[in-house]
Amino acid sequence: MAAREHRLTGDAVFREIIRRTRPFHTSYFIVRGLVKSDGSLRYAFIISAKVSKKATVRNKLRRRLREIIRPLESNMRPHTDIMMIAKTPALTLDFVGLRTEIIASLKKADLLHD
């Protein structure tokens, strides 16, 4: 699980991100990032039952995504709330493929710098 200060929780927060940002689509993810004036970097991964009916499959994907994001936190924009929504094709990727796609998605949304 992500460190408490990096967790994005609360329905109101998700609604604000959806209302105030535009989505960046890739074949595997939809990324939304809300840059704030203060606060820490927070993120959430949304993997719906449409992606897989099995909770074990969704949780495995969520764990992989968290492990990929953790070392990237220092290169991500500070004071940002990031919401990543997984699409069904994300299940077909291995760990390295997921990492490549996440980096590409975050760069497309201008949330990750080199």
The first five atom37 places (N, CA, C, CB, O) and aatype in JSON, in Angstrom:
{
  "aatype": [12, 0, 0, 1, 6, 8, 1, 10, 16, 7, 3, 0, 19, 13, 1, 6, 9, 9, 1, 1, 16, 1, 14, 13, 8, 16, 15, 18, 13, 9, 19, 1, 7, 10, 19, 11, 15, 3, 7, 15, 10, 1, 18, 0, 13, 9, 9, 15, 0, 11, 19, 15, 11, 11, 0, 16, 19, 1, 2, 11, 10, 1, 1, 1, 10, 1, 6, 9, 9, 1, 14, 10, 6, 15, 2, 12, 1, 14, 8, 16, 3, 9, 12, 12, 9, 0, 11, 16, 14, 0, 10, 16, 10, 3, 13, 19, 7, 10, 1, 16, 6, 9, 9, 0, 15, 10, 11, 11, 0, 3, 10, 10, 8, 3],
  "atom_mask": [
    [1, 1, 1, 1, 1],
    [1, 1, 1, 1, 1],
    [1, 1, 1, 1, 1],
    [1, 1, 1, 1, 1],
    [1, 1, 1, 1, 1],
    [1, 1, 1, 1, 1],
    [1, 1, 1, 1, 1],
    [1, 1, 1, 1, 1],
    [1, 1, 1, 1, 1],
    [1, 1, 1, 0, 1],
    [1, 1, 1, 1, 1],
    [1, 1, 1, 1, 1],
    [1, 1, 1, 1, 1],
    [1, 1, 1, 1, 1],
    [1, 1, 1, 1, 1],
    [1, 1, 1, 1, 1],
    [1, 1, 1, 1, 1],
    [1, 1, 1, 1, 1],
    [1, 1, 1, 1, 1],
    [1, 1, 1, 1, 1],
    [1, 1, 1, 1, 1],
    [1, 1, 1, 1, 1],
    [1, 1, 1, 1, 1],
    [1, 1, 1, 1, 1],
    [1, 1, 1, 1, 1],
    [1, 1, 1, 1, 1],
    [1, 1, 1, 1, 1],
    [1, 1, 1, 1, 1],
    [1, 1, 1, 1, 1],
    [1, 1, 1, 1, 1],
    [1, 1, 1, 1, 1],
    [1, 1, 1, 1, 1],
    [1, 1, 1, 0, 1],
    [1, 1, 1, 1, 1],
    [1, 1, 1, 1, 1],
    [1, 1, 1, 1, 1],
    [1, 1, 1, 1, 1],
    [1, 1, 1, 1, 1],
    [1, 1, 1, 0, 1],
    [1, 1, 1, 1, 1],
    [1, 1, 1, 1, 1],
    [1, 1, 1, 1, 1],
    [1, 1, 1, 1, 1],
    [1, 1, 1, 1, 1],
    [1, 1, 1, 1, 1],
    [1, 1, 1, 1, 1],
    [1, 1, 1, 1, 1],
    [1, 1, 1, 1, 1],
    [1, 1, 1, 1, 1],
    [1, 1, 1, 1, 1],
    [1, 1, 1, 1, 1],
    [1, 1, 1, 1, 1],
    [1, 1, 1, 1, 1],
    [1, 1, 1, 1, 1],
    [1, 1, 1, 1, 1],
    [1, 1, 1, 1, 1],
    [1, 1, 1, 1, 1],
    [1, 1, 1, 1, 1],
    [1, 1, 1, 1, 1],
    [1, 1, 1, 1, 1],
    [1, 1, 1, 1, 1],
    [1, 1, 1, 1, 1],
    [1, 1, 1, 1, 1],
    [1, 1, 1, 1, 1],
    [1, 1, 1, 1, 1],
    [1, 1, 1, 1, 1],
    [1, 1, 1, 1, 1],
    [1, 1, 1, 1, 1],
    [1, 1, 1, 1, 1],
    [1, 1, 1, 1, 1],
    [1, 1, 1, 1, 1],
    [1, 1, 1, 1, 1],
    [1, 1, 1, 1, 1],
    [1, 1, 1, 1, 1],
    [1, 1, 1, 1, 1],
    [1, 1, 1, 1, 1],
    [1, 1, 1, 1, 1],
    [1, 1, 1, 1, 1],
    [1, 1, 1, 1, 1],
    [1, 1, 1, 1, 1],
    [1, 1, 1, 1, 1],
    [1, 1, 1, 1, 1],
    [1, 1, 1, 1, 1],
    [1, 1, 1, 1, 1],
    [1, 1, 1, 1, 1],
    [1, 1, 1, 1, 1],
    [1, 1, 1, 1, 1],
    [1, 1, 1, 1, 1],
    [1, 1, 1, 1, 1],
    [1, 1, 1, 1, 1],
    [1, 1, 1, 1, 1],
    [1, 1, 1, 1, 1],
    [1, 1, 1, 1, 1],
    [1, 1, 1, 1, 1],
    [1, 1, 1, 1, 1],
    [1, 1, 1, 1, 1],
    [1, 1, 1, 0, 1],
    [1, 1, 1, 1, 1],
    [1, 1, 1, 1, 1],
    [1, 1, 1, 1, 1],
    [1, 1, 1, 1, 1],
    [1, 1, 1, 1, 1],
    [1, 1, 1, 1, 1],
    [1, 1, 1, 1, 1],
    [1, 1, 1, 1, 1],
    [1, 1, 1, 1, 1],
    [1, 1, 1, 1, 1],
    [1, 1, 1, 1, 1],
    [1, 1, 1, 1, 1],
    [1, 1, 1, 1, 1],
    [1, 1, 1, 1, 1],
    [1, 1, 1, 1, 1],
    [1, 1, 1, 1, 1],
    [1, 1, 1, 1, 1]
  ],
  "atom_positions": [
    [[0.84, -1.17, 0.0], [0.0, 0.0, 0.0], [0.88, 1.24, 0.0], [-0.95, 0.0, 1.21], [1.96, 1.23, 0.59]],
    [[0.44, 2.26, -0.64], [1.19, 3.51, -0.71], [1.26, 4.14, 0.68], [0.55, 4.49, -1.72], [0.37, 3.94, 1.51]],
    [[2.32, 4.89, 0.91], [2.43, 5.59, 2.18], [1.22, 6.49, 2.37], [3.75, 6.41, 2.25], [0.67, 7.02, 1.4]],
    [[0.83, 6.66, 3.61], [-0.4, 7.41, 3.91], [-0.41, 8.8, 3.26], [-0.57, 7.55, 5.41], [-1.44, 9.23, 2.75]],
    [[0.72, 9.49, 3.27], [0.74, 10.84, 2.71], [0.62, 10.86, 1.2], [2.0, 11.55, 3.12], [0.37, 11.91, 0.61]],
    [[0.79, 9.7, 0.54], [0.68, 9.62, -0.91], [-0.65, 9.02, -1.39], [1.82, 8.82, -1.47], [-0.85, 8.87, -2.59]],
    [[-1.53, 8.68, -0.47], [-2.81, 8.11, -0.86], [-3.82, 9.2, -1.21], [-3.36, 7.24, 0.26], [-3.94, 10.21, -0.53]],
    [[-4.52, 8.96, -2.26], [-5.57, 9.87, -2.7], [-6.89, 9.22, -2.31], [-5.5, 10.17, -4.26], [-7.27, 8.19, -2.87]],
    [[-7.59, 9.81, -1.35], [-8.82, 9.2, -0.86], [-9.93, 10.25, -0.78], [-8.6, 8.54, 0.51], [-9.67, 11.45, -0.75]],
    [[-11.12, 9.77, -0.74], [-12.27, 10.65, -0.56], [-12.97, 10.96, -1.87], [0.0, 0.0, 0.0], [-12.36, 11.4, -2.84]],
    [[-14.24, 10.72, -1.89], [-15.07, 10.94, -3.08], [-15.0, 12.38, -3.57], [-16.51, 10.56, -2.79], [-14.98, 12.63, -4.78]],
    [[-14.96, 13.33, -2.65], [-14.93, 14.74, -3.04], [-13.65, 15.07, -3.79], [-15.06, 15.63, -1.8], [-13.67, 15.88, -4.72]],
    [[-12.54, 14.47, -3.41], [-11.26, 14.71, -4.08], [-11.31, 14.18, -5.5], [-10.1, 14.04, -3.3], [-10.87, 14.86, -6.43]],
    [[-11.85, 12.99, -5.68], [-11.96, 12.41, -7.02], [-12.87, 13.25, -7.91], [-12.49, 10.97, -6.93], [-12.57, 13.47, -9.09]],
    [[-13.97, 13.72, -7.35], [-14.89, 14.56, -8.13], [-14.23, 15.87, -8.55], [-16.15, 14.85, -7.32], [-14.44, 16.34, -9.66]],
    [[-13.44, 16.45, -7.65], [-12.74, 17.69, -7.99], [-11.73, 17.47, -9.11], [-12.02, 18.26, -6.75], [-11.63, 18.29, -10.03]],
    [[-11.0, 16.37, -9.05], [-10.03, 16.06, -10.1], [-10.73, 15.89, -11.44], [-9.23, 14.79, -9.75], [-10.28, 16.41, -12.46]],
    [[-11.83, 15.17, -11.45], [-12.58, 14.95, -12.68], [-13.14, 16.27, -13.21], [-13.72, 13.95, -12.45], [-13.13, 16.51, -14.42]],
    [[-13.62, 17.12, -12.33], [-14.22, 18.39, -12.73], [-13.19, 19.38, -13.26], [-14.98, 19.0, -11.57], [-13.48, 20.13, -14.19]],
    [[-11.99, 19.4, -12.67], [-11.02, 20.45, -12.99], [-9.91, 20.05, -13.96], [-10.41, 20.91, -11.73], [-9.08, 20.89, -14.3]],
    [[-9.88, 18.8, -14.41], [-8.8, 18.38, -15.3], [-9.34, 17.77, -16.57], [-7.88, 17.38, -14.59], [-10.52, 17.42, -16.68]],
    [[-8.44, 17.64, -17.54], [-8.82, 16.93, -18.76], [-8.04, 15.61, -18.77], [-8.52, 17.79, -20.05], [-6.9, 15.56, -18.31]],
    [[-8.65, 14.56, -19.3], [-7.98, 13.25, -19.29], [-6.96, 13.13, -20.42], [-9.02, 12.14, -19.4], [-7.13, 13.7, -21.5]],
    [[-5.91, 12.36, -20.16], [-4.93, 12.0, -21.16], [-5.06, 10.49, -21.39], [-3.47, 12.4, -20.72], [-4.81, 9.7, -20.48]],
    [[-5.44, 10.11, -22.59], [-5.72, 8.72, -22.91], [-4.52, 8.06, -23.58], [-6.96, 8.62, -23.82], [-3.85, 8.65, -24.42]],
    [[-4.26, 6.82, -23.17], [-3.35, 5.95, -23.89], [-4.11, 4.65, -24.13], [-1.99, 5.7, -23.1], [-5.28, 4.54, -23.76]],
    [[-3.46, 3.69, -24.72], [-4.12, 2.41, -24.97], [-4.41, 1.65, -23.68], [-3.27, 1.54, -25.88], [-5.3, 0.8, -23.64]],
    [[-3.66, 1.96, -22.62], [-3.74, 1.18, -21.4], [-4.27, 1.94, -20.18], [-2.41, 0.64, -21.07], [-4.76, 1.33, -19.23]],
    [[-4.19, 3.28, -20.21], [-4.57, 4.08, -19.04], [-5.25, 5.38, -19.46], [-3.35, 4.38, -18.18], [-5.11, 5.85, -20.59]],
    [[-5.99, 5.93, -18.5], [-6.48, 7.29, -18.57], [-5.85, 7.99, -17.37], [-8.09, 7.38, -18.56], [-6.0, 7.52, -16.23]],
    [[-5.17, 9.08, -17.61], [-4.47, 9.79, -16.54], [-5.05, 11.18, -16.38], [-2.95, 9.86, -16.83], [-5.27, 11.89, -17.36]],
    [[-5.28, 11.56, -15.13], [-5.72, 12.91, -14.8], [-4.82, 13.41, -13.68], [-7.23, 12.94, -14.38], [-4.58, 12.7, -12.71]],
    [[-4.32, 14.62, -13.82], [-3.46, 15.19, -12.8], [-3.84, 16.61, -12.47], [0.0, 0.0, 0.0], [-3.97, 17.44, -13.37]],
    [[-4.03, 16.88, -11.2], [-4.42, 18.2, -10.73], [-3.26, 18.79, -9.93], [-5.72, 18.13, -9.86], [-2.93, 18.3, -8.85]],
    [[-2.64, 19.84, -10.47], [-1.54, 20.5, -9.79], [-2.12, 21.52, -8.82], [-0.57, 21.19, -10.81], [-2.94, 22.35, -9.18]],
    [[-1.66, 21.43, -7.55], [-2.16, 22.32, -6.5], [-1.04, 23.26, -6.06], [-2.7, 21.5, -5.29], [0.11, 23.08, -6.46]],
    [[-1.37, 24.23, -5.26], [-0.35, 25.16, -4.78], [0.39, 24.62, -3.56], [-0.98, 26.5, -4.44], [1.51, 25.06, -3.28]],
    [[-0.2, 23.69, -2.85], [0.47, 23.11, -1.68], [0.04, 21.67, -1.52], [0.16, 23.92, -0.4], [-0.79, 21.17, -2.28]],
    [[0.58, 21.0, -0.53], [0.27, 19.6, -0.28], [1.29, 18.7, -0.93], [0.0, 0.0, 0.0], [2.14, 19.16, -1.69]],
    [[1.2, 17.43, -0.63], [2.17, 16.48, -1.15], [1.65, 15.81, -2.42], [2.49, 15.43, -0.09], [0.49, 15.98, -2.81]],
    [[2.51, 15.06, -3.03], [2.13, 14.25, -4.19], [1.22, 13.13, -3.71], [3.4, 13.67, -4.92], [1.57, 12.39, -2.79]],
    [[0.05, 13.01, -4.32], [-0.88, 11.94, -3.97], [-1.37, 11.29, -5.26], [-2.08, 12.47, -3.13], [-1.5, 11.95, -6.29]],
    [[-1.64, 9.98, -5.18], [-2.09, 9.27, -6.37], [-3.02, 8.13, -6.0], [-0.9, 8.75, -7.16], [-3.03, 7.64, -4.87]],
    [[-3.81, 7.73, -6.99], [-4.74, 6.62, -6.83], [-4.84, 5.88, -8.15], [-6.14, 7.11, -6.36], [-4.75, 6.47, -9.22]],
    [[-5.03, 4.56, -8.06], [-5.22, 3.71, -9.23], [-6.63, 3.17, -9.17], [-4.16, 2.56, -9.28], [-7.06, 2.63, -8.16]],
    [[-7.33, 3.33, -10.27], [-8.71, 2.85, -10.34], [-8.76, 1.72, -11.35], [-9.7, 4.01, -10.73], [-8.45, 1.9, -12.53]],
    [[-9.15, 0.55, -10.86], [-9.27, -0.63, -11.72], [-10.67, -1.19, -11.46], [-8.13, -1.71, -11.43], [-10.91, -1.82, -10.43]],
    [[-11.56, -0.95, -12.39], [-12.96, -1.31, -12.18], [-13.2, -2.78, -12.47], [-13.87, -0.44, -13.05], [-12.34, -3.48, -13.01]],
    [[-14.37, -3.23, -12.1], [-14.77, -4.61, -12.37], [-14.94, -4.86, -13.87], [-16.07, -4.94, -11.64], [-14.99, -6.01, -14.29]],
    [[-15.03, -3.8, -14.67], [-15.08, -3.97, -16.12], [-13.75, -4.49, -16.65], [-15.44, -2.64, -16.79], [-13.71, -5.18, -17.67]],
    [[-12.66, -4.15, -15.96], [-11.33, -4.62, -16.37], [-11.23, -6.12, -16.13], [-10.22, -3.86, -15.6], [-10.79, -6.86, -17.0]],
    [[-11.63, -6.56, -14.95], [-11.66, -7.98, -14.61], [-12.69, -8.18, -13.51], [-10.26, -8.49, -14.17], [-12.78, -7.38, -12.58]],
    [[-13.45, -9.24, -13.62], [-14.44, -9.54, -12.59], [-13.78, -10.07, -11.32], [-15.45, -10.57, -13.12], [-14.38, -10.01, -10.24]],
    [[-12.56, -10.58, -11.44], [-11.87, -11.18, -10.3], [-11.09, -10.13, -9.51], [-10.93, -12.3, -10.77], [-10.22, -9.45, -10.06]],
    [[-11.39, -10.02, -8.23], [-10.72, -9.06, -7.37], [-9.23, -9.36, -7.27], [-11.35, -9.05, -5.98], [-8.41, -8.44, -7.16]],
    [[-8.86, -10.63, -7.31], [-7.44, -10.99, -7.2], [-6.65, -10.44, -8.38], [-7.28, -12.51, -7.11], [-5.5, -10.03, -8.22]],
    [[-7.24, -10.44, -9.55], [-6.57, -9.91, -10.75], [-6.45, -8.39, -10.64], [-7.34, -10.3, -12.04], [-5.4, -7.83, -10.95]],
    [[-7.52, -7.73, -10.21], [-7.49, -6.27, -10.06], [-6.47, -5.86, -9.0], [-8.89, -5.74, -9.69], [-5.73, -4.9, -9.2]],
    [[-6.43, -6.57, -7.88], [-5.49, -6.25, -6.81], [-4.05, -6.48, -7.23], [-5.81, -7.07, -5.57], [-3.17, -5.71, -6.85]],
    [[-3.79, -7.52, -7.99], [-2.44, -7.77, -8.49], [-1.97, -6.62, -9.37], [-2.39, -9.1, -9.27], [-0.83, -6.17, -9.25]],
    [[-2.84, -6.16, -10.25], [-2.51, -5.03, -11.11], [-2.26, -3.78, -10.27], [-3.63, -4.77, -12.13], [-1.32, -3.03, -10.53]],
    [[-3.1, -3.54, -9.28], [-2.94, -2.38, -8.4], [-1.61, -2.43, -7.65], [-4.1, -2.3, -7.41], [-0.92, -1.42, -7.54]],
    [[-1.24, -3.6, -7.14], [0.05, -3.75, -6.44], [1.21, -3.48, -7.37], [0.18, -5.15, -5.85], [2.18, -2.82, -6.97]],
    [[1.15, -3.97, -8.6], [2.21, -3.72, -9.58], [2.33, -2.24, -9.88], [1.94, -4.5, -10.87], [3.44, -1.7, -9.94]],
    [[1.21, -1.58, -10.08], [1.23, -0.15, -10.39], [1.84, 0.65, -9.25], [-0.19, 0.35, -10.68], [2.61, 1.58, -9.49]],
    [[1.52, 0.31, -8.01], [2.1, 1.01, -6.86], [3.61, 0.8, -6.8], [1.45, 0.52, -5.56], [4.35, 1.74, -6.49]],
    [[4.07, -0.39, -7.08], [5.51, -0.66, -7.05], [6.24, 0.06, -8.18], [5.77, -2.16, -7.14], [7.42, 0.4, -8.03]],
    [[5.58, 0.29, -9.28], [6.19, 1.02, -10.39], [6.27, 2.51, -10.06], [5.39, 0.79, -11.69], [7.27, 3.16, -10.37]],
    [[5.24, 3.05, -9.45], [5.18, 4.48, -9.15], [6.15, 4.87, -8.03], [3.77, 4.88, -8.77], [6.73, 5.95, -8.07]],
    [[6.32, 4.01, -7.05], [7.12, 4.36, -5.86], [8.49, 4.94, -6.21], [7.3, 3.13, -4.99], [8.82, 6.01, -5.69]],
    [[9.32, 4.29, -7.05], [10.63, 4.9, -7.36], [10.55, 6.14, -8.26], [11.52, 3.87, -8.02], [11.52, 6.89, -8.36]],
    [[9.41, 6.35, -8.9], [9.25, 7.51, -9.78], [8.81, 8.78, -9.04], [8.25, 7.19, -10.87], [8.81, 9.86, -9.62]],
    [[8.43, 8.64, -7.78], [7.87, 9.76, -7.03], [8.79, 10.98, -7.0], [7.57, 9.34, -5.61], [8.32, 12.11, -7.06]],
    [[10.1, 10.76, -6.92], [11.03, 11.88, -6.85], [11.1, 12.66, -8.17], [12.43, 11.38, -6.47], [11.5, 13.82, -8.18]],
    [[10.71, 12.03, -9.29], [10.73, 12.7, -10.59], [9.37, 13.25, -11.0], [11.22, 11.75, -11.65], [9.23, 13.84, -12.07]],
    [[8.37, 13.07, -10.15], [7.03, 13.54, -10.48], [6.82, 14.95, -9.95], [5.97, 12.59, -9.9], [7.51, 15.4, -9.04]],
    [[5.86, 15.63, -10.54], [5.54, 16.99, -10.12], [5.08, 16.99, -8.67], [4.47, 17.6, -11.03], [4.18, 16.23, -8.31]],
    [[5.67, 17.85, -7.84], [5.19, 17.93, -6.45], [3.84, 18.63, -6.39], [6.22, 18.67, -5.56], [3.43, 19.28, -7.34]],
    [[3.15, 18.49, -5.28], [1.86, 19.15, -5.04], [0.83, 18.76, -6.1], [2.04, 20.68, -5.01], [0.1, 19.63, -6.6]],
    [[0.77, 17.49, -6.45], [-0.13, 17.04, -7.51], [-0.97, 15.86, -7.04], [0.67, 16.65, -8.77], [-0.49, 14.98, -6.32]],
    [[-2.22, 15.86, -7.44], [-3.11, 14.72, -7.23], [-3.23, 14.02, -8.58], [-4.53, 15.15, -6.67], [-3.63, 14.63, -9.57]],
    [[-2.87, 12.73, -8.63], [-2.88, 11.97, -9.87], [-3.86, 10.81, -9.74], [-1.46, 11.45, -10.22], [-3.85, 10.08, -8.76]],
    [[-4.7, 10.68, -10.75], [-5.65, 9.58, -10.81], [-5.38, 8.8, -12.1], [-7.13, 10.1, -10.75], [-5.44, 9.37, -13.19]],
    [[-5.08, 7.52, -11.98], [-4.83, 6.67, -13.14], [-5.91, 5.6, -13.21], [-3.4, 6.01, -13.07], [-6.11, 4.83, -12.26]],
    [[-6.59, 5.56, -14.32], [-7.66, 4.59, -14.53], [-7.16, 3.56, -15.53], [-8.98, 5.27, -15.03], [-6.8, 3.9, -16.65]],
    [[-7.13, 2.3, -15.11], [-6.63, 1.23, -15.97], [-7.71, 0.79, -16.94], [-6.14, 0.03, -15.11], [-8.89, 0.72, -16.61]],
    [[-7.27, 0.48, -18.15], [-8.14, -0.08, -19.17], [-7.86, -1.58, -19.25], [-7.94, 0.61, -20.56], [-6.82, -2.04, -18.78]],
    [[-8.76, -2.34, -19.83], [-8.65, -3.79, -19.91], [-7.34, -4.28, -20.53], [-9.79, -4.34, -20.7], [-6.78, -5.25, -20.02]],
    [[-6.81, -3.67, -21.59], [-5.56, -4.17, -22.18], [-4.36, -4.12, -21.22], [-5.23, -3.37, -23.41], [-3.35, -4.78, -21.46]],
    [[-4.46, -3.34, -20.13], [-3.36, -3.26, -19.17], [-3.07, -4.63, -18.53], [-3.68, -2.22, -18.07], [-1.96, -4.88, -18.08]],
    [[-4.06, -5.5, -18.5], [-3.87, -6.84, -17.93], [-2.91, -7.69, -18.76], [-5.21, -7.55, -17.8], [-2.31, -8.63, -18.23]],
    [[-2.77, -7.38, -20.03], [-1.93, -8.19, -20.91], [-0.45, -7.87, -20.78], [-2.37, -8.01, -22.35], [0.4, -8.62, -21.27]],
    [[-0.12, -6.75, -20.12], [1.27, -6.32, -20.03], [1.99, -6.97, -18.86], [1.34, -4.81, -19.9], [1.4, -7.21, -17.8]],
    [[3.28, -7.27, -19.06], [4.1, -7.72, -17.95], [4.59, -6.5, -17.17], [5.29, -8.6, -18.45], [4.24, -5.37, -17.51]],
    [[5.4, -6.72, -16.14], [5.85, -5.64, -15.27], [6.62, -4.57, -16.05], [6.72, -6.2, -14.15], [6.38, -3.37, -15.86]],
    [[7.53, -4.99, -16.91], [8.34, -4.04, -17.68], [7.46, -3.25, -18.65], [9.45, -4.78, -18.46], [7.65, -2.04, -18.81]],
    [[6.52, -3.91, -19.28], [5.59, -3.23, -20.18], [4.72, -2.22, -19.45], [0.0, 0.0, 0.0], [4.48, -1.13, -19.95]],
    [[4.25, -2.6, -18.25], [3.46, -1.67, -17.44], [4.28, -0.44, -17.07], [2.95, -2.36, -16.17], [3.79, 0.69, -17.15]],
    [[5.53, -0.67, -16.68], [6.41, 0.45, -16.29], [6.59, 1.41, -17.48], [7.79, -0.07, -15.8], [6.51, 2.62, -17.32]],
    [[6.84, 0.86, -18.64], [7.02, 1.68, -19.84], [5.77, 2.5, -20.14], [7.37, 0.8, -21.04], [5.87, 3.69, -20.44]],
    [[4.61, 1.87, -20.05], [3.35, 2.56, -20.34], [3.02, 3.62, -19.29], [2.22, 1.55, -20.42], [2.49, 4.68, -19.64]],
    [[3.31, 3.36, -18.03], [3.05, 4.34, -16.98], [3.93, 5.57, -17.19], [3.28, 3.74, -15.59], [3.45, 6.7, -17.08]],
    [[5.2, 5.34, -17.48], [6.11, 6.47, -17.72], [5.64, 7.28, -18.91], [7.54, 5.97, -17.95], [5.63, 8.51, -18.86]],
    [[5.24, 6.6, -19.99], [4.75, 7.31, -21.18], [3.47, 8.08, -20.86], [4.5, 6.3, -22.33], [3.3, 9.21, -21.31]],
    [[2.57, 7.48, -20.09], [1.31, 8.14, -19.74], [1.54, 9.38, -18.89], [0.39, 7.17, -19.0], [0.93, 10.42, -19.12]],
    [[2.43, 9.28, -17.91], [2.72, 10.41, -17.03], [3.43, 11.53, -17.79], [3.57, 9.95, -15.85], [3.19, 12.71, -17.53]],
    [[4.3, 11.16, -18.72], [4.96, 12.19, -19.52], [3.97, 12.88, -20.45], [6.11, 11.57, -20.34], [4.04, 14.09, -20.66]],
    [[3.04, 12.12, -21.0], [2.03, 12.7, -21.88], [1.18, 13.71, -21.12], [1.14, 11.59, -22.49], [0.78, 14.74, -21.67]],
    [[0.9, 13.41, -19.86], [0.11, 14.31, -19.03], [0.97, 15.4, -18.39], [-0.61, 13.51, -17.94], [0.45, 16.22, -17.62]],
    [[2.26, 15.42, -18.69], [3.2, 16.41, -18.16], [3.28, 16.36, -16.64], [2.82, 17.8, -18.62], [3.35, 17.4, -15.99]],
    [[3.27, 15.15, -16.09], [3.35, 14.97, -14.65], [4.67, 14.35, -14.23], [2.22, 14.11, -14.17], [4.94, 14.23, -13.03]],
    [[5.5, 13.97, -15.18], [6.77, 13.34, -14.9], [7.85, 14.06, -15.68], [6.74, 11.82, -15.24], [7.71, 14.28, -16.89]],
    [[8.92, 14.43, -15.0], [10.04, 15.05, -15.71], [11.25, 14.15, -15.58], [10.34, 16.47, -15.16], [11.34, 13.34, -14.66]],
    [[12.18, 14.31, -16.5], [13.36, 13.43, -16.54], [14.36, 13.75, -15.47], [14.02, 13.51, -17.87], [15.4, 13.09, -15.38]]
  ]
}
